[in-house]
Amino acid sequence: MYKAPERILLGHGSGGRLSHDLIKHFILPAFANPVLSELHDGARLTIDGARLAFSTDSYVVKPRFFPGGDIGKLAVCGTVNDLAMCGAEPLYLSAGFIVEEGLPAGELQQIIASMQSAALAAGVAIVTGDTKVVEKGAVDGLYINTAGIGRILPGVDIDARRVKPGQTVIVSGYLGDHAIAVMSERHGLTLPAQIVSDCAPLNKLVRELLTAVPAAVTMLRDPTRGGLATTLNEIAADAGVGIILEENAVPVRPEVQAVCEILGFDPLYLANEGKVIVIVEKEYNEQVLAIMRQNALAGSACIIGTVTEKPPGQVALKTMVGGLRLVDMLAGEQLPRIC
């Protein structure tokens, strides 16, 4: 039986099981409606015959600047990607800033310039927003909220209910780079130069894929908070299927794996900000991989697993020695404030 916490914990923002409990027992009962109940990366709406996607997210990453990106780039790419995961072409964003008194003006200018650059790269316009300044100590420098709206591409139906046994799980590239890059900057660690955040807008990659083979793709998700393991657990639970991953197929850079082994992290749970999980009908495997690998953001795209009947609602990892171990949803928080 669920027991409500007396206080909200940092782990409730992890994207893992505590986050799911917070949503299920606090938020959904108050706001329940058919659109919200889908719990995808964004809401899918039909207005006067137009199929639209709408999403919002808030960014509290610490530190604000890290190898490969900053909070501004992250805010734009994160919302663009959430819309893309709905099968939509992102069009317009809003930007809300909560600024702590004393933040250097030059730093704010740098972050805004980064947002401008990311928006241009994604082909979206920031068309409205808000700014609040609060007293020193009320926030940690700067928090950003972005919301976005996009048009769902013709013939596209991204829905967990379409995920069936026999389909294939593909990921667009190496996992865990973002989390390790942020952690290294946070703790002053010196890591190899190739470990930088993968933060990038995925909408053009997704559009290329969905334009070429719209019927082949049943599910899209970006494995952000909670990482690959949590995201696949969400899909398995929503679809009522099992997912079996091949350990030797999951792409993790040796440098990232080494850091994880030293610090006790599991790369399956590390956050990513420029990767996409694609679930496709098996007969389209080679075509989908060929399309993805032509894009610079998915040159290392690969098959990592299969959708199965069992274990229903769960994810398992086939180890390199041939055994199976269950891969549960993230329980707490490996790295807080990662996005």
C-alpha positions in Angstrom: 0.0 0.0 0.0 1.3 3.4 -0.9 2.2 5.7 2.0 2.4 9.4 1.1 5.7 11.0 2.2 5.6 13.7 4.8 8.0 15.8 2.8 9.1 15.9 -0.8 12.6 14.5 -1.4 15.2 15.3 -4.0 14.6 11.8 -5.4 11.1 12.8 -6.3 12.7 14.8 -9.1 14.8 11.9 -10.4 12.5 10.7 -13.2 12.5 7.3 -11.5 10.1 5.5 -9.2 9.7 8.3 -6.7 8.8 10.7 -9.5 6.2 8.2 -10.8 4.8 8.0 -7.3 4.5 11.7 -7.0 2.8 12.0 -10.4 0.4 9.0 -9.7 -0.6 9.9 -6.2 -0.4 13.7 -6.2 -0.8 15.1 -9.6 -2.9 12.7 -11.7 -5.8 12.6 -9.2 -6.1 16.4 -9.3 -5.8 16.9 -13.0 -6.9 13.6 -14.5 -8.1 13.7 -18.1 -7.7 11.5 -21.2 -4.9 13.6 -22.7 -2.9 13.8 -19.5 -3.4 10.1 -18.8 -1.2 9.1 -21.8 1.9 10.4 -19.9 4.0 10.8 -23.0 6.7 13.3 -23.4 4.0 15.8 -24.5 0.3 16.0 -24.9 -1.2 15.1 -28.2 -4.2 17.3 -29.2 -6.6 17.6 -32.1 -8.0 21.1 -32.6 -10.3 21.8 -35.6 -8.8 18.8 -37.4 -5.2 19.8 -36.8 -3.1 17.3 -34.8 -0.8 19.1 -32.4 1.7 18.3 -29.7 2.2 20.5 -26.6 5.0 20.1 -24.0 6.6 22.0 -21.1 9.6 21.4 -19.0 11.7 23.2 -16.4 15.5 23.2 -16.1 17.5 23.5 -12.9 20.8 21.9 -14.0 23.8 22.4 -11.8 26.3 23.8 -12.9 24.7 26.0 -15.5 27.7 25.5 -17.9 29.1 22.1 -18.7 31.2 20.5 -21.5 29.0 20.5 -24.6 26.3 22.8 -23.4 24.6 25.0 -20.8 21.2 25.5 -19.2 20.0 27.6 -22.1 20.9 25.1 -24.8 19.4 22.3 -22.7 16.1 24.2 -22.2 15.5 24.6 -25.9 16.7 21.2 -27.0 14.8 19.5 -24.2 11.4 20.8 -25.2 12.1 20.5 -28.9 13.0 16.8 -28.3 9.9 16.2 -26.2 7.7 17.4 -29.1 9.7 15.3 -31.6 9.1 12.2 -29.4 5.3 12.8 -30.0 6.0 12.5 -33.7 5.6 16.3 -34.2 7.5 19.0 -36.0 8.3 21.6 -33.3 7.2 25.1 -34.3 7.1 27.6 -31.4 8.5 27.8 -27.9 8.0 30.0 -24.8 10.8 30.8 -22.4 10.4 31.7 -18.7 13.3 32.8 -16.6 13.5 32.8 -12.8 16.6 34.8 -12.0 18.3 35.1 -8.6 19.3 38.6 -7.6 23.1 39.0 -8.2 23.4 36.7 -11.2 26.1 38.3 -13.5 24.4 40.0 -16.4 27.0 38.7 -18.8 26.2 35.2 -17.8 22.5 35.7 -18.5 23.4 37.2 -21.9 25.6 34.2 -22.7 22.8 31.8 -21.8 20.2 33.7 -23.9 22.6 33.7 -26.9 23.0 29.9 -26.4 19.2 29.6 -26.5 19.0 31.7 -29.7 21.6 29.4 -31.3 19.8 26.2 -30.3 16.5 27.5 -31.6 18.0 28.4 -34.9 19.6 24.9 -35.2 16.2 23.3 -34.4 14.3 25.6 -36.7 11.9 26.9 -34.0 11.0 30.4 -32.9 10.8 31.6 -29.2 7.6 33.7 -29.4 6.6 34.5 -25.8 7.9 34.3 -22.3 8.3 35.7 -18.8 11.0 36.9 -16.5 11.0 37.0 -12.7 13.8 38.1 -10.4 13.8 36.8 -6.8 15.8 37.7 -3.8 19.3 36.3 -3.3 19.2 32.7 -2.0 15.7 32.0 -3.3 17.0 30.0 -6.3 20.4 28.7 -7.4 21.3 31.5 -9.9 18.8 30.7 -12.7 16.0 28.4 -13.5 14.4 28.2 -17.0 11.0 26.9 -18.1 10.3 26.3 -21.8 7.0 25.1 -23.4 6.5 24.3 -27.0 3.9 23.4 -29.6 4.3 21.4 -32.8 2.4 19.8 -35.6 2.2 16.0 -35.7 3.5 14.7 -39.0 1.1 13.1 -41.4 0.6 9.3 -41.1 2.4 9.2 -37.8 1.0 7.4 -34.7 3.5 7.2 -31.8 1.7 5.3 -29.1 2.7 2.7 -26.5 -0.4 0.7 -27.5 1.3 0.0 -30.8 4.3 -1.6 -29.2 4.0 -5.4 -29.7 6.2 -8.5 -29.2 8.6 -9.1 -32.0 9.4 -5.4 -32.6 13.0 -4.1 -32.3 14.5 -1.6 -29.9 17.0 0.8 -31.4 19.0 3.6 -29.8 20.7 6.4 -31.7 24.1 6.3 -30.0 26.3 6.2 -27.0 24.6 6.5 -23.6 25.5 8.5 -20.5 27.7 11.2 -22.0 25.5 14.1 -20.7 25.3 12.9 -17.1 29.0 12.3 -16.9 29.9 15.6 -18.5 27.7 17.5 -16.0 29.0 15.5 -13.1 32.6 16.1 -14.1 32.1 19.9 -14.2 30.2 19.9 -11.0 32.9 18.1 -9.1 35.9 19.5 -10.9 36.9 16.2 -12.4 39.3 16.0 -15.4 37.9 13.6 -18.0 38.9 12.8 -21.6 38.0 15.5 -24.0 35.5 13.3 -25.9 33.2 13.1 -22.9 30.9 16.1 -23.6 27.1 16.4 -23.2 25.1 15.0 -26.1 22.6 17.9 -25.8 21.2 18.5 -29.3 17.8 19.0 -31.1 16.6 15.7 -32.4 13.6 16.9 -34.4 15.4 16.8 -37.8 16.6 13.3 -37.2 13.0 12.2 -36.2 11.5 14.0 -39.2 13.8 12.2 -41.6 12.9 8.9 -40.1 9.1 9.5 -39.9 8.9 11.0 -43.4 10.6 7.9 -44.9 8.9 5.2 -42.9 6.0 6.6 -40.8 4.3 3.3 -40.3 7.4 1.5 -39.2 7.9 3.4 -36.0 5.6 2.6 -33.1 7.3 4.4 -30.2 9.9 7.2 -29.7 11.3 8.3 -26.4 14.4 10.3 -25.3 16.0 8.6 -22.3 16.6 11.7 -20.1 16.1 11.6 -16.3 16.3 8.0 -15.2 18.2 7.0 -18.4 17.6 4.1 -20.7 16.4 1.6 -18.0 13.7 3.9 -16.6 12.4 4.9 -20.0 12.1 1.4 -21.2 10.4 0.4 -18.0 7.8 3.1 -18.7 7.3 1.8 -22.2 7.0 -1.8 -21.1 4.5 -0.9 -18.4 2.4 1.2 -20.7 2.4 -1.4 -23.5 2.0 -4.4 -21.3 5.0 -6.1 -22.9 8.4 -7.2 -21.9 11.7 -5.9 -23.3 14.9 -7.8 -23.4 18.2 -5.9 -23.9 21.4 -7.4 -25.1 24.2 -6.3 -22.7 26.9 -6.4 -25.3 24.8 -4.3 -27.7 24.1 -1.3 -25.4 26.5 1.4 -26.6 28.6 3.1 -23.8 31.9 4.8 -24.3 34.8 3.0 -22.6 35.6 6.3 -20.8 32.1 6.6 -19.5 32.0 3.0 -18.4 35.3 3.5 -16.6 33.9 6.5 -14.7 30.8 4.5 -13.8 32.9 1.7 -12.4 35.0 4.0 -10.3 32.1 5.9 -8.9 29.5 3.1 -8.6 27.1 4.4 -11.3 25.1 2.2 -13.7 25.2 3.7 -17.2 21.7 2.3 -17.9 20.4 4.9 -15.5 22.4 7.9 -16.7 20.6 10.9 -18.2 21.0 11.7 -21.9 19.9 14.8 -23.8 20.5 14.0 -27.4 19.6 10.4 -27.8 16.4 8.7 -29.0 15.0 5.3 -28.4 13.1 4.0 -31.5 10.9 0.9 -31.4 10.1 -0.4 -34.9 8.5 -3.2 -36.8 11.3 -5.9 -37.3 11.1 -5.9 -41.0 12.2 -2.3 -41.1 15.3 -2.7 -39.1 17.9 -2.2 -41.8 16.0 0.6 -43.4 15.6 2.5 -40.2 19.2 2.1 -39.2 20.4 3.3 -42.6 18.2 6.4 -42.4 19.4 7.2 -38.8 23.1 6.6 -39.5 23.0 9.2 -42.3 22.3 11.8 -39.6 25.3 13.1 -37.7 23.4 12.7 -34.4 22.8 9.0 -35.0 25.9 7.7 -36.7 26.3 5.0 -34.0 22.6 3.9 -34.1 22.3 0.2 -33.2 19.8 -2.5 -32.2 19.9 -3.1 -28.5 16.9 -5.3 -27.8 13.6 -6.9 -28.6 10.0 -6.5 -27.4 8.7 -9.8 -25.9 5.6 -11.1 -24.3 7.4 -11.9 -21.1 8.1 -10.5 -18.6 5.1 -8.3 -19.1 5.7 -4.7 -17.9 9.3 -5.4 -17.2 12.8 -5.0 -18.7 15.4 -7.7 -18.6 19.1 -7.6 -19.6 20.7 -10.6 -21.3 24.2 -10.6 -19.9 27.3 -11.4 -21.8 27.5 -14.7 -20.0 24.0 -15.7 -21.1 22.0 -15.0 -18.0 19.0 -12.7 -17.6 18.6 -10.1 -14.9 15.7 -7.8 -14.3 16.4 -4.1 -14.9 14.1 -2.1 -12.7 13.1 1.6 -12.9 15.5 4.0 -11.1 14.6 3.9 -7.4 16.2 7.1 -6.2 18.6 9.6 -7.6 22.0 8.7 -9.1 22.8 12.3 -10.0 20.5 15.1 -8.9 19.8 18.3 -10.9 21.1 16.8 -14.1 18.6 18.6 -16.4 
